[in-house]
Amino acid sequence: MSPRQSDTRQRVVAAAAEMLARHGLNATSIREMAKRADAPLGSTYHYFPGGKQQVVVEAVQLAGARIGASLDHHLPAGADTGLRNFLAMWRDILLRSDFRIGCPVLAVAAEEPIDDSAAEALEAAAQVFRGWEGQLAAALEKQGRSPAAAAGLATLIIAGLEGAIVLCRAQRSIEPFDKVAERLEWLVSSHA
């Protein structure tokens, strides 16, 4: 088996995550995932007998793990510095993509699927969001916040970041992101 064939599964999942980030859930099709992954359509059904829902769940998990790894990278510097660097990463993604890339996890959580088979994908998105909130809450607790305050602020950070990304994409402007980032950074750094 060639290396290209052996990584077909991973390429399809990565293509799905990218499509979710750019085009949303309903515009992400098995056929287009296979095309973008340079994989035969038949192999997609071989690797993913659960069809599109299975690929979407795995794409959400992949995106969640990637962002989680980024948080793991940034947060050891402290909640305030870690958040600032994490937000800078997202700001750069928005600008480099000309506001065409959003969060694939949000795409799955916010968009009602046409075929009503969203339970597994929604649960995957919920788990990813809970994971990110947990990472942020742990960093905020290390900064001296109570567990309840840290958990509440972590939820606000995720909600604010996701909302800012949506506003930037709609307005094709970084201004909403910068406003939200400034407020989140202020909340984290000045109210420890």
FIKOLZA-1660 file (N, C-alpha, C; in steps of 0.1 Angstrom, whole numbers, plus 5000, padded with zeros to 4 digits):
% residues 192
   i   px   py   pz ch aa at
   1 5008 4988 5000  A  M  N
   1 5000 5000 5000  A  M CA
   1 5009 5012 5000  A  M  C
   2 5006 5021 4991  A  S  N
   2 5014 5034 4990  A  S CA
   2 5011 5043 5002  A  S  C
   3 5021 5052 5006  A  P  N
   3 5018 5061 5016  A  P CA
   3 5006 5070 5013  A  P  C
   4 5003 5073 5001  A  R  N
   4 4992 5081 4997  A  R CA
   4 4979 5074 5000  A  R  C
   5 4978 5061 4998  A  Q  N
   5 4966 5053 5001  A  Q CA
   5 4965 5051 5016  A  Q  C
   6 4976 5050 5023  A  S  N
   6 4974 5047 5037  A  S CA
   6 4970 5059 5045  A  S  C
   7 4971 5071 5040  A  D  N
   7 4967 5083 5047  A  D CA
   7 4954 5088 5042  A  D  C
   8 4947 5080 5033  A  T  N
   8 4934 5085 5027  A  T CA
   8 4924 5089 5038  A  T  C
   9 4923 5081 5048  A  R  N
   9 4913 5084 5058  A  R CA
   9 4915 5097 5065  A  R  C
  10 4928 5100 5069  A  Q  N
  10 4932 5112 5075  A  Q CA
  10 4930 5124 5066  A  Q  C
  11 4933 5122 5053  A  R  N
  11 4931 5133 5043  A  R CA
  11 4916 5137 5042  A  R  C
  12 4907 5127 5042  A  V  N
  12 4893 5129 5041  A  V CA
  12 4888 5137 5053  A  V  C
  13 4892 5133 5065  A  V  N
  13 4888 5140 5077  A  V CA
  13 4893 5154 5077  A  V  C
  14 4906 5156 5073  A  A  N
  14 4911 5170 5073  A  A CA
  14 4904 5178 5062  A  A  C
  15 4901 5172 5051  A  A  N
  15 4893 5180 5041  A  A CA
  15 4879 5184 5046  A  A  C
  16 4873 5174 5053  A  A  N
  16 4860 5177 5059  A  A CA
  16 4861 5189 5069  A  A  C
  17 4871 5189 5078  A  A  N
  17 4872 5200 5087  A  A CA
  17 4874 5213 5080  A  A  C
  18 4882 5213 5070  A  E  N
  18 4885 5226 5062  A  E CA
  18 4872 5230 5055  A  E  C
  19 4864 5221 5050  A  M  N
  19 4852 5224 5043  A  M CA
  19 4841 5230 5053  A  M  C
  20 4841 5224 5065  A  L  N
  20 4832 5229 5075  A  L CA
  20 4835 5243 5079  A  L  C
  21 4848 5246 5081  A  A  N
  21 4853 5259 5084  A  A CA
  21 4850 5269 5074  A  A  C
  22 4850 5265 5061  A  R  N
  22 4848 5275 5050  A  R CA
  22 4834 5276 5046  A  R  C
  23 4827 5264 5045  A  H  N
  23 4814 5264 5038  A  H CA
  23 4802 5260 5047  A  H  C
  24 4805 5254 5059  A  G  N
  24 4794 5250 5067  A  G CA
  24 4790 5236 5065  A  G  C
  25 4781 5231 5074  A  L  N
  25 4777 5217 5074  A  L CA
  25 4770 5212 5061  A  L  C
  26 4760 5219 5057  A  N  N
  26 4752 5215 5046  A  N CA
  26 4759 5215 5033  A  N  C
  27 4769 5224 5031  A  A  N
  27 4776 5225 5019  A  A CA
  27 4788 5215 5019  A  A  C
  28 4790 5207 5029  A  T  N
  28 4801 5198 5030  A  T CA
  28 4795 5184 5026  A  T  C
  29 4799 5179 5014  A  S  N
  29 4794 5167 5009  A  S CA
  29 4805 5156 5008  A  S  C
  30 4801 5144 5009  A  I  N
  30 4811 5133 5008  A  I CA
  30 4819 5134 4995  A  I  C
  31 4812 5136 4984  A  R  N
  31 4818 5137 4971  A  R CA
  31 4829 5148 4971  A  R  C
  32 4826 5160 4976  A  E  N
  32 4835 5171 4976  A  E CA
  32 4847 5168 4986  A  E  C
  33 4844 5162 4997  A  M  N
  33 4854 5158 5007  A  M CA
  33 4865 5149 5000  A  M  C
  34 4859 5139 4993  A  A  N
  34 4868 5129 4986  A  A CA
  34 4876 5137 4975  A  A  C
  35 4870 5145 4968  A  K  N
  35 4877 5153 4957  A  K CA
  35 4888 5161 4963  A  K  C
  36 4885 5169 4974  A  R  N
  36 4896 5177 4980  A  R CA
  36 4907 5169 4987  A  R  C
  37 4903 5157 4991  A  A  N
  37 4913 5148 4997  A  A CA
  37 4921 5140 4987  A  A  C
  38 4917 5142 4974  A  D  N
  38 4924 5134 4964  A  D CA
  38 4922 5119 4966  A  D  C
  39 4910 5115 4970  A  A  N
  39 4907 5101 4974  A  A CA
  39 4896 5096 4965  A  A  C
  40 4896 5084 4961  A  P  N
  40 4885 5078 4954  A  P CA
  40 4872 5078 4962  A  P  C
  41 4861 5082 4956  A  L  N
  41 4848 5083 4963  A  L CA
  41 4845 5070 4970  A  L  C
  42 4847 5059 4964  A  G  N
  42 4845 5046 4970  A  G CA
  42 4852 5043 4983  A  G  C
  43 4865 5048 4983  A  S  N
  43 4873 5046 4995  A  S CA
  43 4867 5054 5007  A  S  C
  44 4860 5065 5004  A  T  N
  44 4854 5072 5015  A  T CA
  44 4844 5064 5022  A  T  C
  45 4835 5058 5014  A  Y  N
  45 4825 5049 5020  A  Y CA
  45 4831 5037 5027  A  Y  C
  46 4843 5032 5022  A  H  N
  46 4849 5021 5028  A  H CA
  46 4854 5025 5042  A  H  C
  47 4861 5037 5043  A  Y  N
  47 4866 5041 5056  A  Y CA
  47 4855 5047 5065  A  Y  C
  48 4845 5051 5059  A  F  N
  48 4834 5058 5067  A  F CA
  48 4821 5052 5064  A  F  C
  49 4818 5040 5069  A  P  N
  49 4805 5033 5066  A  P CA
  49 4793 5041 5071  A  P  C
  50 4796 5049 5081  A  G  N
  50 4785 5058 5086  A  G CA
  50 4782 5070 5078  A  G  C
  51 4789 5071 5067  A  G  N
  51 4787 5082 5057  A  G CA
  51 4791 5096 5062  A  G  C
  52 4784 5106 5058  A  K  N
  52 4788 5120 5061  A  K CA
  52 4788 5122 5076  A  K  C
  53 4779 5117 5083  A  Q  N
  53 4778 5120 5097  A  Q CA
  53 4791 5115 5104  A  Q  C
  54 4796 5103 5100  A  Q  N
  54 4808 5098 5107  A  Q CA
  54 4820 5107 5103  A  Q  C
  55 4821 5111 5091  A  V  N
  55 4832 5120 5087  A  V CA
  55 4831 5133 5095  A  V  C
  56 4819 5139 5096  A  V  N
  56 4817 5152 5103  A  V CA
  56 4821 5150 5117  A  V  C
  57 4817 5140 5124  A  V  N
  57 4820 5138 5138  A  V CA
  57 4836 5137 5139  A  V  C
  58 4842 5130 5131  A  E  N
  58 4857 5129 5132  A  E CA
  58 4863 5142 5128  A  E  C
  59 4858 5150 5119  A  A  N
  59 4863 5163 5115  A  A CA
  59 4862 5172 5127  A  A  C
  60 4851 5172 5134  A  V  N
  60 4849 5180 5146  A  V CA
  60 4859 5176 5157  A  V  C
  61 4861 5163 5159  A  Q  N
  61 4871 5159 5168  A  Q CA
  61 4885 5163 5165  A  Q  C
  62 4888 5162 5152  A  L  N
  62 4901 5167 5147  A  L CA
  62 4903 5182 5150  A  L  C
  63 4893 5190 5146  A  A  N
  63 4894 5204 5148  A  A CA
  63 4895 5207 5162  A  A  C
  64 4887 5200 5170  A  G  N
  64 4888 5202 5185  A  G CA
  64 4901 5199 5191  A  G  C
  65 4907 5188 5186  A  A  N
  65 4921 5184 5191  A  A CA
  65 4931 5195 5187  A  A  C
  66 4930 5200 5174  A  R  N
  66 4940 5210 5170  A  R CA
  66 4939 5222 5178  A  R  C
  67 4927 5227 5180  A  I  N
  67 4925 5240 5188  A  I CA
  67 4929 5237 5203  A  I  C
  68 4926 5225 5208  A  G  N
  68 4930 5221 5221  A  G CA
  68 4945 5221 5223  A  G  C
  69 4952 5216 5213  A  A  N
  69 4966 5216 5213  A  A CA
  69 4972 5230 5213  A  A  C
  70 4965 5239 5205  A  S  N
  70 4969 5253 5205  A  S CA
  70 4967 5259 5219  A  S  C
  71 4956 5256 5226  A  L  N
  71 4954 5261 5239  A  L CA
  71 4965 5256 5248  A  L  C
  72 4968 5243 5247  A  D  N
  72 4978 5237 5255  A  D CA
  72 4992 5244 5253  A  D  C
  73 4994 5248 5241  A  H  N
  73 5007 5255 5238  A  H CA
  73 5007 5269 5244  A  H  C
  74 4996 5276 5243  A  H  N
  74 4996 5290 5248  A  H CA
  74 4993 5292 5263  A  H  C
  75 4985 5284 5269  A  L  N
  75 4981 5286 5283  A  L CA
  75 4992 5284 5293  A  L  C
  76 5002 5276 5291  A  P  N
  76 5012 5275 5302  A  P CA
  76 5019 5289 5305  A  P  C
  77 5019 5298 5296  A  A  N
  77 5024 5312 5299  A  A CA
  77 5016 5320 5308  A  A  C
  78 5004 5314 5312  A  G  N
  78 4995 5321 5321  A  G CA
  78 4982 5324 5313  A  G  C
  79 4971 5326 5320  A  A  N
  79 4958 5328 5314  A  A CA
  79 4958 5340 5305  A  A  C
  80 4964 5351 5310  A  D  N
  80 4963 5364 5303  A  D CA
  80 4972 5363 5290  A  D  C
  81 4984 5359 5292  A  T  N
  81 4993 5358 5280  A  T CA
  81 4989 5347 5271  A  T  C
  82 4984 5336 5276  A  G  N
  82 4979 5325 5268  A  G CA
  82 4967 5329 5260  A  G  C
  83 4958 5336 5266  A  L  N
  83 4946 5341 5259  A  L CA
  83 4950 5351 5248  A  L  C
  84 4959 5360 5251  A  R  N
  84 4963 5370 5241  A  R CA
  84 4969 5363 5229  A  R  C
  85 4978 5353 5231  A  N  N
  85 4984 5346 5220  A  N CA
  85 4974 5338 5212  A  N  C
  86 4965 5331 5219  A  F  N
  86 4955 5323 5213  A  F CA
  86 4946 5332 5204  A  F  C
  87 4942 5343 5209  A  L  N
  87 4934 5353 5202  A  L CA
  87 4942 5358 5190  A  L  C
  88 4954 5361 5191  A  A  N
  88 4963 5365 5180  A  A CA
  88 4963 5355 5169  A  A  C
  89 4963 5342 5173  A  M  N
  89 4963 5331 5163  A  M CA
  89 4950 5332 5155  A  M  C
  90 4939 5333 5162  A  W  N
  90 4926 5334 5155  A  W CA
  90 4925 5346 5146  A  W  C
  91 4930 5357 5151  A  R  N
  91 4930 5370 5143  A  R CA
  91 4937 5368 5130  A  R  C
  92 4949 5361 5131  A  D  N
  92 4957 5359 5119  A  D CA
  92 4950 5350 5109  A  D  C
  93 4943 5339 5115  A  I  N
  93 4935 5330 5106  A  I CA
  93 4925 5338 5098  A  I  C
  94 4917 5347 5105  A  L  N
  94 4907 5355 5099  A  L CA
  94 4913 5364 5088  A  L  C
  95 4923 5371 5091  A  L  N
  95 4929 5380 5081  A  L CA
  95 4935 5372 5069  A  L  C
  96 4943 5362 5072  A  R  N
  96 4949 5355 5061  A  R CA
  96 4939 5348 5052  A  R  C
  97 4928 5344 5057  A  S  N
  97 4917 5338 5049  A  S CA
  97 4908 5348 5043  A  S  C
  98 4910 5361 5045  A  D  N
  98 4901 5371 5041  A  D CA
  98 4887 5368 5046  A  D  C
  99 4886 5364 5059  A  F  N
  99 4874 5361 5066  A  F CA
  99 4866 5350 5060  A  F  C
 100 4872 5341 5053  A  R  N
 100 4866 5329 5047  A  R CA
 100 4866 5317 5056  A  R  C
 101 4875 5317 5066  A  I  N
 101 4876 5305 5075  A  I CA
 101 4870 5308 5088  A  I  C
 102 4861 5300 5093  A  G  N
 102 4855 5301 5106  A  G CA
 102 4859 5289 5114  A  G  C
 103 4851 5286 5124  A  C  N
 103 4854 5275 5133  A  C CA
 103 4845 5263 5128  A  C  C
 104 4851 5252 5124  A  P  N
 104 4843 5240 5120  A  P CA
 104 4834 5234 5131  A  P  C
 105 4838 5236 5143  A  V  N
 105 4830 5231 5154  A  V CA
 105 4817 5239 5155  A  V  C
 106 4818 5252 5154  A  L  N
 106 4807 5261 5154  A  L CA
 106 4798 5258 5142  A  L  C
 107 4803 5256 5131  A  A  N
 107 4795 5253 5119  A  A CA
 107 4786 5241 5121  A  A  C
 108 4791 5231 5128  A  V  N
 108 4783 5219 5131  A  V CA
 108 4773 5222 5141  A  V  C
 109 4776 5230 5151  A  A  N
 109 4767 5233 5162  A  A CA
 109 4756 5242 5158  A  A  C
 110 4759 5251 5149  A  A  N
 110 4749 5262 5146  A  A CA
 110 4740 5259 5134  A  A  C
 111 4744 5250 5125  A  E  N
 111 4737 5247 5113  A  E CA
 111 4729 5234 5114  A  E  C
 112 4716 5236 5112  A  E  N
 112 4707 5224 5113  A  E CA
 112 4709 5216 5100  A  E  C
 113 4713 5203 5102  A  P  N
 113 4715 5195 5090  A  P CA
 113 4702 5192 5082  A  P  C
 114 4703 5191 5069  A  I  N
 114 4692 5188 5061  A  I CA
 114 4685 5175 5064  A  I  C
 115 4694 5165 5067  A  D  N
 115 4689 5151 5069  A  D CA
 115 4685 5147 5083  A  D  C
 116 4685 5156 5092  A  D  N
 116 4681 5154 5106  A  D CA
 116 4689 5143 5113  A  D  C
 117 4701 5141 5109  A  S  N
 117 4710 5131 5116  A  S CA
 117 4721 5138 5124  A  S  C
 118 4718 5147 5132  A  A  N
 118 4728 5156 5138  A  A CA
 118 4732 5152 5152  A  A  C
 119 4726 5142 5158  A  A  N
 119 4728 5139 5172  A  A CA
 119 4743 5137 5175  A  A  C
 120 4749 5128 5168  A  E  N
 120 4763 5125 5170  A  E CA
 120 4772 5137 5168  A  E  C
 121 4770 5144 5157  A  A  N
 121 4778 5156 5154  A  A CA
 121 4776 5167 5164  A  A  C
 122 4764 5169 5169  A  L  N
 122 4762 5179 5179  A  L CA
 122 4768 5175 5192  A  L  C
 123 4768 5162 5196  A  E  N
 123 4774 5158 5208  A  E CA
 123 4789 5159 5207  A  E  C
 124 4795 5157 5195  A  A  N
 124 4809 5158 5193  A  A CA
 124 4813 5173 5195  A  A  C
 125 4805 5182 5189  A  A  N
 125 4807 5197 5191  A  A CA
 125 4806 5201 5205  A  A  C
 126 4796 5196 5212  A  A  N
 126 4794 5199 5227  A  A CA
 126 4806 5194 5235  A  A  C
 127 4811 5182 5232  A  Q  N
 127 4823 5177 5239  A  Q CA
 127 4835 5186 5236  A  Q  C
 128 4837 5190 5224  A  V  N
 128 4848 5199 5220  A  V CA
 128 4847 5212 5228  A  V  C
 129 4836 5218 5227  A  F  N
 129 4834 5231 5235  A  F CA
 129 4837 5229 5250  A  F  C
 130 4832 5218 5256  A  R  N
 130 4834 5216 5270  A  R CA
 130 4849 5214 5272  A  R  C
 131 4856 5207 5263  A  G  N
 131 4870 5205 5265  A  G CA
 131 4878 5219 5265  A  G  C
 132 4875 5227 5255  A  W  N
 132 4881 5240 5255  A  W CA
 132 4878 5248 5267  A  W  C
 133 4866 5248 5272  A  E  N
 133 4862 5255 5284  A  E CA
 133 4870 5250 5296  A  E  C
 134 4871 5237 5296  A  G  N
 134 4879 5231 5307  A  G CA
 134 4893 5235 5307  A  G  C
 135 4899 5236 5296  A  Q  N
 135 4913 5240 5295  A  Q CA
 135 4915 5255 5299  A  Q  C
 136 4906 5263 5295  A  L  N
 136 4906 5277 5299  A  L CA
 136 4903 5279 5314  A  L  C
 137 4893 5272 5319  A  A  N
 137 4890 5273 5333  A  A CA
 137 4902 5268 5342  A  A  C
 138 4909 5258 5338  A  A  N
 138 4920 5254 5346  A  A CA
 138 4931 5264 5346  A  A  C
 139 4933 5271 5335  A  A  N
 139 4943 5282 5335  A  A CA
 139 4939 5294 5343  A  A  C
 140 4926 5296 5343  A  L  N
 140 4920 5308 5351  A  L CA
 140 4921 5304 5366  A  L  C
 141 4919 5292 5369  A  E  N
 141 4920 5288 5383  A  E CA
 141 4934 5289 5388  A  E  C
 142 4944 5286 5380  A  K  N
 142 4958 5287 5383  A  K CA
 142 4961 5302 5385  A  K  C
 143 4954 5311 5379  A  Q  N
 143 4956 5325 5380  A  Q CA
 143 4949 5330 5393  A  Q  C
 144 4942 5322 5400  A  G  N
 144 4936 5326 5413  A  G CA
 144 4921 5327 5413  A  G  C
 145 4914 5324 5403  A  R  N
 145 4900 5325 5403  A  R CA
 145 4893 5313 5409  A  R  C
 146 4882 5315 5415  A  S  N
 146 4875 5303 5420  A  S CA
 146 4870 5294 5409  A  S  C
 147 4868 5281 5412  A  P  N
 147 4863 5273 5401  A  P CA
 147 4850 5278 5394  A  P  C
 148 4841 5283 5401  A  A  N
 148 4829 5288 5395  A  A CA
 148 4831 5300 5386  A  A  C
 149 4840 5309 5391  A  A  N
 149 4843 5321 5383  A  A CA
 149 4851 5317 5371  A  A  C
 150 4860 5308 5373  A  A  N
 150 4869 5304 5361  A  A CA
 150 4860 5297 5351  A  A  C
 151 4851 5289 5355  A  A  N
 151 4842 5282 5345  A  A CA
 151 4833 5292 5338  A  A  C
 152 4828 5301 5345  A  G  N
 152 4819 5311 5339  A  G CA
 152 4827 5320 5329  A  G  C
 153 4839 5324 5332  A  L  N
 153 4847 5332 5323  A  L CA
 153 4852 5324 5311  A  L  C
 154 4855 5311 5313  A  A  N
 154 4859 5303 5302  A  A CA
 154 4847 5301 5292  A  A  C
 155 4835 5300 5297  A  T  N
 155 4824 5299 5288  A  T CA
 155 4822 5312 5280  A  T  C
 156 4824 5323 5287  A  L  N
 156 4823 5336 5281  A  L CA
 156 4834 5338 5270  A  L  C
 157 4846 5333 5273  A  I  N
 157 4857 5335 5263  A  I CA
 157 4853 5327 5250  A  I  C
 158 4849 5314 5252  A  I  N
 158 4845 5306 5240  A  I CA
 158 4834 5313 5232  A  I  C
 159 4823 5317 5240  A  A  N
 159 4812 5323 5233  A  A CA
 159 4816 5336 5226  A  A  C
 160 4824 5344 5233  A  G  N
 160 4828 5357 5227  A  G CA
 160 4837 5355 5215  A  G  C
 161 4846 5345 5216  A  L  N
 161 4855 5342 5204  A  L CA
 161 4847 5337 5192  A  L  C
 162 4838 5327 5195  A  E  N
 162 4830 5322 5184  A  E CA
 162 4821 5333 5178  A  E  C
 163 4815 5341 5186  A  G  N
 163 4806 5351 5181  A  G CA
 163 4814 5362 5173  A  G  C
 164 4826 5365 5178  A  A  N
 164 4834 5375 5171  A  A CA
 164 4838 5369 5157  A  A  C
 165 4841 5357 5156  A  I  N
 165 4845 5351 5143  A  I CA
 165 4833 5352 5133  A  I  C
 166 4821 5349 5138  A  V  N
 166 4809 5350 5130  A  V CA
 166 4807 5364 5125  A  V  C
 167 4808 5374 5134  A  L  N
 167 4806 5388 5130  A  L CA
 167 4817 5392 5120  A  L  C
 168 4829 5388 5122  A  C  N
 168 4840 5392 5112  A  C CA
 168 4837 5386 5099  A  C  C
 169 4832 5374 5098  A  R  N
 169 4829 5367 5085  A  R CA
 169 4818 5375 5078  A  R  C
 170 4808 5378 5086  A  A  N
 170 4796 5385 5080  A  A CA
 170 4800 5399 5075  A  A  C
 171 4807 5406 5083  A  Q  N
 171 4811 5420 5080  A  Q CA
 171 4823 5422 5072  A  Q  C
 172 4831 5411 5070  A  R  N
 172 4844 5411 5063  A  R CA
 172 4852 5422 5069  A  R  C
 173 4853 5422 5082  A  S  N
 173 4861 5432 5089  A  S CA
 173 4866 5426 5102  A  S  C
 174 4878 5429 5106  A  I  N
 174 4884 5424 5118  A  I CA
 174 4880 5432 5130  A  I  C
 175 4873 5443 5128  A  E  N
 175 4869 5452 5139  A  E CA
 175 4861 5445 5150  A  E  C
 176 4851 5436 5147  A  P  N
 176 4844 5430 5158  A  P CA
 176 4853 5421 5166  A  P  C
 177 4862 5414 5160  A  F  N
 177 4871 5405 5167  A  F CA
 177 4880 5414 5176  A  F  C
 178 4885 5425 5171  A  D  N
 178 4894 5433 5180  A  D CA
 178 4887 5438 5192  A  D  C
 179 4874 5442 5190  A  K  N
 179 4866 5447 5202  A  K CA
 179 4864 5436 5212  A  K  C
 180 4860 5425 5207  A  V  N
 180 4858 5413 5217  A  V CA
 180 4871 5409 5223  A  V  C
 181 4882 5408 5215  A  A  N
 181 4894 5404 5221  A  A CA
 181 4899 5413 5232  A  A  C
 182 4898 5426 5229  A  E  N
 182 4902 5436 5239  A  E CA
 182 4894 5434 5252  A  E  C
 183 4881 5432 5252  A  R  N
 183 4873 5430 5264  A  R CA
 183 4876 5417 5271  A  R  C
 184 4878 5407 5263  A  L  N
 184 4882 5394 5269  A  L CA
 184 4895 5395 5276  A  L  C
 185 4905 5401 5270  A  E  N
 185 4918 5402 5276  A  E CA
 185 4917 5411 5289  A  E  C
 186 4909 5421 5288  A  W  N
 186 4908 5430 5300  A  W CA
 186 4901 5422 5312  A  W  C
 187 4891 5414 5308  A  L  N
 187 4885 5406 5319  A  L CA
 187 4894 5396 5325  A  L  C
 188 4902 5390 5317  A  V  N
 188 4912 5380 5322  A  V CA
 188 4923 5386 5330  A  V  C
 189 4929 5397 5325  A  S  N
 189 4941 5402 5331  A  S CA
 189 4938 5411 5343  A  S  C
 190 4928 5419 5343  A  S  N
 190 4926 5429 5353  A  S CA
 190 4917 5425 5364  A  S  C
 191 4911 5413 5363  A  H  N
 191 4901 5409 5374  A  H CA
 191 4905 5396 5379  A  H  C
 192 4918 5393 5381  A  A  N
 192 4922 5380 5386  A  A CA
 192 4919 5379 5401  A  A  C
% end
